[in-house]
Amino acid sequence: MDERSRMLADENIGKLLFKLSVPAIIGMLVQAFYNLVDTLFVGRAYGAESIQAIGGIAVAFPIQMIGMAVSLAIGIGGASIISRRLGEREQKKAEKIFANLIFLSLFSSLLITEAGLIFIVPLLKTFGATDTILPYALEYLEVILYGTVLFSLAMVTNAVIRSEGNAKVAMNSMLISGGLNVILDPIFIFSFGMGIRGAAIATVLAQAIGVLYVIRYFLSGKSTLRFRPSDLKPDSKIITEALAIGVSPFTRNVSGSLMIIILNNLLAFYGGDIAIAVFGIINRLLMFTLMPMFGIIQGFQPIVGFNYGAKNFERVKDTVKLAILTTTVMSIAGFLILYLFPEQLFGIFSGDHQLIVEGKNAVRIVVLATPLVGFQVVGAALYQAIGKAKPSLFLSMCRQMLFLIPLVLILPKYLDLPGVWAAFPLADSLAFTVTLIMVIREFRSLAEKGKNVRNDPAAGNLPARGD
């Protein structure tokens, strides 16, 4: 057992979760920050047209989310298997999985780029681009689509790096790309006079440097996993298992995109361009607020996956409890910031008085159930980490597909635009209730498995993968 495996198996859980999560939190915050920065600089660059420019980024973002959804499915699904194989001490199998993830990343991202460029205008119109927003969205998304392969490789390789317990390298990759984007944005937007297209170019260039850093890491031999080109040959069993587990984050992101299609069209009907811009800013603020929780999850998953593979079920339960406590504290803090300081936050993006007033009223409704989100995030991640695809998929679909989309369609008929915003806390409350019931059930199952292992170590067999 190498040093990282011993760390995942034996180190104090609080210390280990801190060690693996803090680099991920920093990296995720930087990533979220440079999404904020794109919107911030573009809003300031366009002055009187800031509402349309911000709306352009808001409409383009859910199309980016589809590419992210595919990459997350590959990265998270594959990383879950790798963590468990390392827990089972099957190094060569873990390395073959790694190479297959690289193949999937390259193949899928090139396909997405080609399809996106062919159908870019109808896609943007479908996602809610009005005639005044469309030119800005088109200018931004064209460039972003050319960088899809870079975004995909970054997400997949960072998931793999975290699965082997090396969170600092994943953090450094995100710090490099995020930091460069913050530096390059004003240069391309203002100094080169490229506006919204400059924001997209800066994002793609920064991501390219981050990917080069990750490639250097794997080629240096510092990784637990070795990359062998011969392993790139697609293995249907590996691909099927990875995608079965990864279908949960995929569904969550795609359902998010579907939700935004519906939402942007409703917002255009009930509130026009300004309502779309308001939601674009709220979405960015929520991402920045929630990212620390996803950093906890990225530190949590390799611990849970490794110890589940090693049949150390008590350690799995202890890790889940600590993650729930930590993310709940974070979600409460995020709620307080967004609820108490909305005018100041919206004022960063634009000086438009109407945008700030409408944004303040909207965000105070949207975030009402945010304190419950941390528990939801941990619940869905638990099933991903232990390889149970079906419950993970259900929880990922739960909030968006089962609750949020129906509520967004129904409530505005009675409450007009405020009904759109009210759908968010109601959906979060319902999703929390479902997640709570499922996590309690899984804890009982883990307790039973732990009892079996203590009584008869040979009896603690794991369920079939994908259960």
C-alpha positions as CSV (number, residue, x, y, z in Angstrom):
1,M,0.0,0.0,0.0
2,D,1.5,3.4,-1.1
3,E,1.6,6.5,1.0
4,R,-1.6,8.0,-0.5
5,S,-3.5,4.7,0.0
6,R,-2.4,4.6,3.7
7,M,-3.6,8.2,4.1
8,L,-7.1,7.4,2.7
9,A,-7.3,4.2,4.9
10,D,-5.9,5.4,8.2
11,E,-5.6,9.1,8.7
12,N,-7.9,11.0,11.0
13,I,-11.0,11.8,9.0
14,G,-11.3,15.4,10.0
15,K,-7.7,16.1,9.1
16,L,-8.0,14.1,5.9
17,L,-11.2,15.7,4.7
18,F,-9.6,19.1,5.5
19,K,-6.4,18.2,3.6
20,L,-8.3,16.9,0.5
21,S,-11.1,19.5,0.5
22,V,-9.2,22.8,1.1
23,P,-7.2,22.6,-2.1
24,A,-10.4,21.7,-4.0
25,I,-12.4,24.5,-2.3
26,I,-9.7,27.1,-3.3
27,G,-9.6,25.7,-6.8
28,M,-13.4,25.7,-7.1
29,L,-13.7,29.2,-5.8
30,V,-11.2,30.5,-8.3
31,Q,-13.1,28.7,-11.1
32,A,-16.3,30.3,-9.9
33,F,-14.6,33.6,-9.5
34,Y,-13.5,33.7,-13.1
35,N,-17.1,32.9,-14.2
36,L,-18.1,35.9,-12.1
37,V,-15.2,38.0,-13.6
38,D,-16.4,37.4,-17.2
39,T,-19.8,38.7,-16.3
40,L,-18.4,41.6,-14.2
41,F,-16.0,42.9,-16.8
42,V,-18.5,42.4,-19.7
43,G,-21.2,44.3,-17.7
44,R,-18.8,47.2,-17.1
45,A,-17.5,47.2,-20.6
46,Y,-20.9,47.7,-22.3
47,G,-22.4,50.4,-20.1
48,A,-25.9,51.1,-21.3
49,E,-25.9,47.8,-23.2
50,S,-24.8,45.8,-20.1
51,I,-28.2,44.1,-19.6
52,Q,-28.0,42.6,-23.1
53,A,-24.3,41.7,-22.8
54,I,-24.9,40.0,-19.4
55,G,-27.9,38.3,-20.9
56,G,-25.7,37.0,-23.7
57,I,-23.4,35.2,-21.3
58,A,-26.4,34.0,-19.2
59,V,-28.0,32.4,-22.3
60,A,-24.7,30.9,-23.5
61,F,-23.9,29.4,-20.1
62,P,-26.4,26.5,-20.1
63,I,-25.0,25.4,-23.5
64,Q,-21.6,25.3,-21.9
65,M,-23.2,23.3,-19.1
66,I,-24.1,20.5,-21.5
67,G,-20.4,20.1,-22.4
68,M,-19.6,20.2,-18.7
69,A,-22.2,17.6,-18.0
70,V,-20.6,15.1,-20.4
71,S,-17.1,15.8,-18.9
72,L,-18.4,15.5,-15.3
73,A,-20.1,12.2,-16.2
74,I,-16.8,10.8,-17.5
75,G,-14.6,12.3,-14.8
76,I,-16.7,11.6,-11.7
77,G,-17.9,8.2,-12.9
78,G,-14.4,7.1,-13.8
79,A,-12.9,8.6,-10.6
80,S,-15.3,6.7,-8.5
81,I,-14.2,3.4,-10.0
82,I,-10.5,4.4,-9.8
83,S,-10.9,5.2,-6.0
84,R,-12.5,1.8,-5.4
85,R,-9.9,-0.1,-7.5
86,L,-7.1,1.6,-5.6
87,G,-8.9,0.6,-2.4
88,E,-8.9,-3.0,-3.7
89,R,-5.2,-2.6,-4.6
90,E,-5.8,-3.2,-8.4
91,Q,-3.3,-0.7,-9.8
92,K,-3.3,-1.8,-13.4
93,K,-7.1,-1.8,-13.7
94,A,-7.1,1.7,-12.3
95,E,-4.6,2.8,-14.9
96,K,-6.6,1.3,-17.8
97,I,-9.7,3.1,-16.5
98,F,-7.7,6.4,-16.6
99,A,-6.6,5.9,-20.2
100,N,-10.2,5.1,-21.2
101,L,-11.4,8.3,-19.6
102,I,-8.9,10.3,-21.7
103,F,-10.2,8.7,-24.8
104,L,-13.8,9.4,-23.9
105,S,-13.0,13.0,-23.0
106,L,-11.3,13.7,-26.4
107,F,-14.0,11.9,-28.4
108,S,-17.0,13.5,-26.7
109,S,-15.6,17.0,-26.6
110,L,-14.7,17.1,-30.4
111,L,-18.3,15.8,-31.1
112,I,-19.8,18.5,-28.9
113,T,-17.7,21.3,-30.6
114,E,-18.8,20.2,-34.1
115,A,-22.5,19.9,-33.2
116,G,-22.4,23.2,-31.3
117,L,-20.9,25.2,-34.1
118,I,-23.3,23.7,-36.7
119,F,-26.5,24.5,-34.6
120,I,-25.3,27.5,-32.6
121,V,-28.0,30.0,-33.7
122,P,-31.0,27.7,-33.1
123,L,-29.5,26.5,-29.9
124,L,-29.2,30.0,-28.5
125,K,-32.7,30.9,-29.6
126,T,-34.0,27.7,-27.9
127,F,-32.1,28.7,-24.7
128,G,-34.0,32.0,-24.6
129,A,-31.9,34.5,-26.6
130,T,-34.0,37.4,-27.6
131,D,-33.2,39.4,-30.8
132,T,-31.3,42.0,-28.7
133,I,-29.3,39.4,-26.7
134,L,-28.5,37.0,-29.6
135,P,-25.6,38.9,-31.1
136,Y,-23.7,39.0,-27.8
137,A,-24.4,35.4,-27.0
138,L,-23.3,34.3,-30.5
139,E,-20.0,36.3,-30.2
140,Y,-19.2,34.7,-26.8
141,L,-20.3,31.1,-27.4
142,E,-18.5,30.6,-30.8
143,V,-15.1,31.0,-29.1
144,I,-16.1,28.9,-26.0
145,L,-17.1,26.0,-28.2
146,Y,-13.6,25.9,-29.8
147,G,-12.2,25.4,-26.3
148,T,-14.5,22.5,-25.3
149,V,-11.7,19.9,-25.6
150,L,-9.6,21.9,-23.1
151,F,-12.5,22.2,-20.6
152,S,-13.2,18.5,-20.9
153,L,-9.6,17.4,-20.4
154,A,-9.3,19.7,-17.4
155,M,-12.4,18.4,-15.7
156,V,-11.7,14.7,-16.3
157,T,-8.0,14.8,-15.3
158,N,-8.7,16.8,-12.2
159,A,-11.3,14.3,-11.1
160,V,-8.7,11.5,-11.7
161,I,-6.1,13.4,-9.7
162,R,-8.4,13.8,-6.8
163,S,-9.4,10.1,-6.9
164,E,-5.8,9.2,-6.1
165,G,-5.8,11.6,-3.2
166,N,-3.6,14.4,-4.7
167,A,-5.9,17.3,-4.3
168,K,-3.2,20.0,-4.3
169,V,-2.3,19.3,-8.0
170,A,-6.0,19.6,-9.0
171,M,-6.1,22.8,-7.0
172,N,-3.0,24.2,-8.7
173,S,-4.5,23.4,-12.1
174,M,-7.6,25.4,-11.3
175,L,-5.6,28.2,-9.7
176,I,-3.5,28.6,-12.8
177,S,-6.4,28.7,-15.2
178,G,-8.6,30.8,-13.0
179,G,-5.9,33.3,-12.1
180,L,-4.8,33.7,-15.7
181,N,-8.4,34.3,-16.8
182,V,-8.8,37.1,-14.2
183,I,-5.6,38.7,-15.6
184,L,-6.4,38.1,-19.3
185,D,-10.0,39.3,-19.1
186,P,-9.4,43.0,-18.8
187,I,-6.5,42.8,-21.3
188,F,-8.6,41.3,-24.1
189,I,-11.9,43.1,-23.2
190,F,-10.5,46.6,-22.7
191,S,-6.9,46.9,-23.9
192,F,-7.5,45.0,-27.1
193,G,-11.1,46.3,-27.4
194,M,-12.5,42.9,-28.1
195,G,-15.5,43.1,-25.7
196,I,-17.4,39.9,-25.0
197,R,-15.4,37.9,-27.5
198,G,-12.3,38.9,-25.6
199,A,-13.8,37.5,-22.4
200,A,-14.3,34.1,-24.2
201,I,-10.7,34.1,-25.7
202,A,-9.2,34.8,-22.3
203,T,-11.2,31.9,-20.8
204,V,-10.0,29.4,-23.4
205,L,-6.4,30.5,-23.3
206,A,-6.3,30.3,-19.5
207,Q,-7.8,26.8,-19.6
208,A,-5.2,25.7,-22.1
209,I,-2.4,26.6,-19.7
210,G,-4.1,24.7,-16.9
211,V,-4.3,21.6,-19.1
212,L,-0.6,21.8,-19.9
213,Y,0.2,21.9,-16.2
214,V,-1.9,18.7,-15.7
215,I,-0.2,17.0,-18.6
216,R,3.2,17.8,-17.2
217,Y,2.1,16.3,-13.8
218,F,1.2,13.0,-15.4
219,L,4.3,12.9,-17.5
220,S,6.6,13.6,-14.5
221,G,5.8,10.3,-12.9
222,K,4.6,11.9,-9.7
223,S,1.1,10.5,-10.1
224,T,0.1,7.2,-8.5
225,L,-1.4,6.3,-12.0
226,R,0.7,5.9,-15.1
227,F,-0.7,6.8,-18.5
228,R,0.0,4.2,-21.2
229,P,-1.1,5.0,-24.8
230,S,-1.8,1.3,-25.3
231,D,-4.6,1.5,-22.7
232,L,-6.4,4.1,-24.8
233,K,-8.2,1.3,-26.7
234,P,-11.9,1.6,-25.6
235,D,-13.1,-1.0,-23.2
236,S,-16.8,-1.3,-23.3
237,K,-17.1,-2.6,-19.7
238,I,-15.1,0.4,-18.3
239,I,-17.0,2.9,-20.4
240,T,-20.4,1.4,-19.4
241,E,-19.6,1.4,-15.7
242,A,-18.1,4.9,-15.7
243,L,-21.1,6.4,-17.6
244,A,-23.6,4.5,-15.4
245,I,-22.1,6.1,-12.3
246,G,-21.5,9.4,-14.1
247,V,-25.1,9.6,-15.4
248,S,-26.0,11.3,-12.1
249,P,-24.0,14.5,-12.5
250,F,-24.7,14.4,-16.2
251,T,-28.4,14.3,-15.6
252,R,-28.1,17.1,-13.0
253,N,-26.3,19.4,-15.4
254,V,-28.5,18.6,-18.4
255,S,-31.6,19.0,-16.4
256,G,-30.1,22.3,-15.3
257,S,-29.8,23.3,-18.9
258,L,-33.3,22.1,-19.7
259,M,-34.5,24.2,-16.7
260,I,-32.7,27.2,-18.0
261,I,-34.3,26.8,-21.4
262,I,-37.7,27.0,-19.8
263,L,-36.6,29.6,-17.3
264,N,-35.1,32.0,-19.8
265,N,-38.2,31.8,-22.1
266,L,-40.5,32.4,-19.1
267,L,-38.3,35.3,-17.9
268,A,-38.3,36.8,-21.4
269,F,-42.2,36.6,-21.3
270,Y,-42.7,37.9,-17.8
271,G,-39.8,40.3,-17.4
272,G,-37.9,40.8,-20.7
273,D,-34.1,41.2,-21.1
274,I,-33.7,42.6,-17.6
275,A,-35.1,39.5,-15.9
276,I,-32.8,37.2,-18.0
277,A,-29.8,39.4,-16.9
278,V,-31.0,39.2,-13.2
279,F,-31.1,35.5,-13.3
280,G,-27.7,35.4,-15.1
281,I,-26.2,37.3,-12.1
282,I,-28.0,35.2,-9.5
283,N,-26.8,32.1,-11.2
284,R,-23.2,33.3,-11.0
285,L,-23.6,34.4,-7.3
286,L,-25.1,31.0,-6.4
287,M,-22.3,29.2,-8.1
288,F,-19.7,31.2,-6.2
289,T,-21.5,30.7,-2.9
290,L,-22.0,26.9,-3.4
291,M,-18.6,26.1,-4.8
292,P,-17.0,25.5,-1.4
293,M,-19.5,22.8,-0.8
294,F,-18.5,21.1,-4.0
295,G,-14.9,21.4,-2.9
296,I,-15.8,19.4,0.3
297,I,-17.5,16.8,-2.0
298,Q,-14.3,16.5,-4.1
299,G,-12.3,15.8,-0.9
300,F,-15.0,13.5,0.4
301,Q,-15.5,11.2,-2.6
302,P,-12.0,9.6,-2.7
303,I,-12.2,8.9,1.1
304,V,-15.6,7.3,0.8
305,G,-14.9,5.5,-2.4
306,F,-11.6,4.0,-1.1
307,N,-13.0,2.9,2.2
308,Y,-16.1,1.5,0.7
309,G,-13.9,-0.6,-1.6
310,A,-11.8,-1.6,1.4
311,K,-15.1,-2.5,3.3
312,N,-14.4,0.0,6.1
313,F,-18.0,1.0,6.4
314,E,-17.7,2.8,9.8
315,R,-15.2,5.1,8.2
316,V,-17.5,5.8,5.3
317,K,-20.3,6.8,7.7
318,D,-18.1,9.0,9.8
319,T,-16.9,10.8,6.6
320,V,-20.5,11.4,5.5
321,K,-21.5,12.8,8.9
322,L,-18.6,15.3,8.9
323,A,-19.3,16.3,5.3
324,I,-22.9,17.0,6.1
325,L,-22.0,19.1,9.1
326,T,-19.4,21.1,7.1
327,T,-21.6,21.8,4.0
328,T,-24.5,22.8,6.1
329,V,-22.5,25.4,7.9
330,M,-21.2,26.6,4.5
331,S,-24.8,26.8,3.0
332,I,-26.0,28.8,6.0
333,A,-23.1,31.3,5.5
334,G,-23.9,31.6,1.8
335,F,-27.5,32.2,2.5
336,L,-26.7,35.1,5.0
337,I,-24.3,36.8,2.5
338,L,-26.8,36.6,-0.4
339,Y,-29.8,37.6,1.7
340,L,-28.2,40.5,3.6
341,F,-26.1,42.2,0.8
342,P,-27.9,41.8,-2.5
343,E,-27.7,45.5,-3.6
344,Q,-24.0,45.6,-3.0
345,L,-23.5,42.3,-4.9
346,F,-25.6,43.3,-7.9
347,G,-23.9,46.8,-7.9
348,I,-20.6,45.1,-8.7
349,F,-21.9,43.9,-12.1
350,S,-23.8,46.9,-13.3
351,G,-24.7,50.5,-12.4
352,D,-28.3,50.0,-13.8
353,H,-30.7,51.0,-11.0
354,Q,-33.6,48.9,-12.2
355,L,-31.3,45.8,-12.6
356,I,-30.1,46.2,-9.0
357,V,-33.6,46.7,-7.5
358,E,-35.1,43.8,-9.4
359,G,-32.1,41.6,-8.6
360,K,-32.4,42.4,-4.8
361,N,-36.0,41.4,-4.7
362,A,-35.4,38.2,-6.7
363,V,-32.3,36.9,-4.9
364,R,-34.0,37.2,-1.5
365,I,-36.7,34.8,-2.6
366,V,-34.4,32.4,-4.5
367,V,-32.1,31.8,-1.6
368,L,-34.7,31.1,1.1
369,A,-34.0,27.4,1.3
370,T,-30.2,27.6,0.6
371,P,-29.3,26.3,4.1
372,L,-30.7,22.9,3.1
373,V,-28.6,22.6,-0.1
374,G,-25.4,21.3,1.7
375,F,-27.2,18.1,2.8
376,Q,-28.6,17.5,-0.7
377,V,-25.1,17.8,-2.2
378,V,-23.6,15.3,0.2
379,G,-26.5,12.8,-0.3
380,A,-26.1,12.7,-4.0
381,A,-22.3,12.5,-3.8
382,L,-22.5,9.6,-1.4
383,Y,-24.2,7.4,-4.0
384,Q,-21.7,8.4,-6.7
385,A,-18.7,7.6,-4.4
386,I,-19.9,4.1,-3.6
387,G,-20.9,3.3,-7.2
388,K,-24.7,3.1,-6.8
389,A,-25.8,4.7,-10.0
390,K,-29.6,4.4,-9.8
391,P,-30.2,6.3,-6.4
392,S,-27.5,8.8,-7.4
393,L,-29.3,9.4,-10.7
394,F,-32.7,9.8,-8.9
395,L,-31.3,12.4,-6.5
396,S,-29.7,14.3,-9.3
397,M,-33.0,14.4,-11.2
398,C,-35.1,15.1,-8.1
399,R,-34.6,18.8,-7.6
400,Q,-34.6,20.0,-11.2
401,M,-36.8,17.6,-13.1
402,L,-39.3,16.4,-10.5
403,F,-39.7,19.7,-8.5
404,L,-38.2,22.8,-10.0
405,I,-39.3,22.6,-13.6
406,P,-43.0,21.8,-12.7
407,L,-43.0,24.6,-10.1
408,V,-41.5,27.1,-12.5
409,L,-44.2,26.3,-15.1
410,I,-47.1,26.4,-12.6
411,L,-46.4,29.3,-10.1
412,P,-45.9,32.2,-12.6
413,K,-49.5,31.6,-13.8
414,Y,-50.7,32.7,-10.4
415,L,-47.9,34.9,-9.1
416,D,-46.4,36.4,-12.3
417,L,-42.6,36.9,-12.2
418,P,-42.3,36.4,-8.4
419,G,-43.6,32.9,-9.0
420,V,-40.5,32.1,-11.0
421,W,-38.3,33.0,-8.1
422,A,-40.5,31.3,-5.5
423,A,-40.1,27.9,-7.3
424,F,-36.5,27.7,-6.2
425,P,-36.9,27.5,-2.4
426,L,-39.9,25.2,-2.8
427,A,-38.0,22.8,-5.0
428,D,-35.0,22.8,-2.6
429,S,-37.2,22.0,0.4
430,L,-38.9,19.1,-1.4
431,A,-35.5,17.7,-2.6
432,F,-34.1,18.0,0.9
433,T,-36.9,15.8,2.3
434,V,-36.3,13.1,-0.3
435,T,-32.5,13.2,0.2
436,L,-33.0,12.9,4.0
437,I,-35.1,9.8,3.7
438,M,-32.6,8.1,1.3
439,V,-29.5,8.9,3.3
440,I,-31.1,7.5,6.5
441,R,-31.9,4.3,4.6
442,E,-28.3,4.1,3.2
443,F,-26.8,4.6,6.7
444,R,-28.8,1.6,7.9
445,S,-27.5,-0.5,5.1
446,L,-23.9,0.6,5.9
447,A,-24.4,-0.3,9.5
448,E,-25.6,-3.8,8.5
449,K,-22.6,-4.3,6.2
450,G,-20.2,-3.1,9.0
451,K,-21.8,-5.6,11.4
452,N,-21.4,-8.4,8.9
453,V,-17.7,-7.6,8.4
454,R,-17.0,-7.5,12.1
455,N,-18.7,-10.8,12.7
456,D,-17.3,-12.5,9.6
457,P,-14.9,-10.5,7.4
458,A,-15.6,-12.8,4.4
459,A,-19.3,-12.0,4.6
460,G,-19.0,-8.2,4.0
461,N,-19.3,-8.6,0.2
462,L,-20.3,-5.4,-1.7
463,P,-23.4,-5.3,-3.8
464,A,-23.0,-5.6,-7.6
465,R,-21.7,-2.4,-9.1
466,G,-24.3,0.0,-10.3
467,D,-26.9,-1.2,-7.8
